[in-house]
Amino acid sequence: MDWQQQVSLSIVAATALAFAVARWRRRKFSFQRDTHCGCQAGRTVERSSIVYAAKKGERPRVIVKMR
């Protein structure tokens, strides 16, 4: 095994180790992510939805519905 193979394998091993550490590391507490409530008191939020419609042989359409 020459030096180029050793370097490339060490890069792959370091990347795999970094992914493994990131997977098992404890995340910081985020109120919005962990409680599913990131709203502010007294603030109303407009909700909208986006619908993608496409049929074979026709142009695709994007429909935005404001609620």
C-alpha positions in Angstrom: 0.0 0.0 0.0 1.5 3.3 -1.1 1.2 6.6 0.7 -1.6 7.9 -1.5 -3.8 4.9 -0.5 -3.0 5.5 3.2 -3.9 9.2 3.0 -7.2 8.5 1.2 -8.2 5.7 3.6 -7.3 8.0 6.6 -9.5 10.7 5.1 -12.4 8.3 4.7 -11.9 7.0 8.2 -11.8 10.5 9.7 -15.0 11.3 7.8 -16.8 8.2 9.0 -15.7 9.0 12.6 -16.9 12.5 12.3 -20.3 11.3 11.1 -20.5 8.7 13.9 -19.6 11.3 16.6 -22.2 13.8 15.2 -24.9 11.1 15.2 -24.4 10.1 18.9 -23.5 13.6 20.3 -26.2 15.2 22.4 -27.9 18.2 20.7 -28.4 21.6 22.3 -31.9 22.2 23.6 -33.9 24.2 21.1 -37.3 25.4 22.3 -38.7 25.6 18.8 -37.4 22.2 17.7 -38.1 20.2 20.9 -41.5 21.6 21.8 -42.8 22.3 18.3 -43.8 25.8 19.4 -41.7 28.7 18.1 -44.5 31.2 18.1 -44.5 34.5 19.9 -47.4 35.4 22.2 -50.0 37.6 20.6 -48.7 37.2 17.1 -50.9 35.7 14.4 -49.3 33.6 11.7 -50.8 33.5 8.2 -50.7 30.0 6.8 -50.4 29.1 3.2 -50.1 26.0 1.2 -48.4 25.2 -2.0 -49.8 22.6 -4.3 -47.9 21.1 -7.2 -50.1 19.8 -10.0 -48.8 18.0 -13.0 -50.5 15.7 -15.5 -48.9 13.7 -18.3 -48.8 15.7 -21.4 -49.6 19.0 -19.7 -47.6 21.8 -18.2 -46.9 21.5 -14.4 -48.7 24.1 -12.3 -47.9 25.5 -8.9 -50.9 26.7 -6.9 -50.4 28.9 -3.8 -53.4 29.0 -1.5 -53.5 31.7 1.1 -55.6 31.0 4.2 
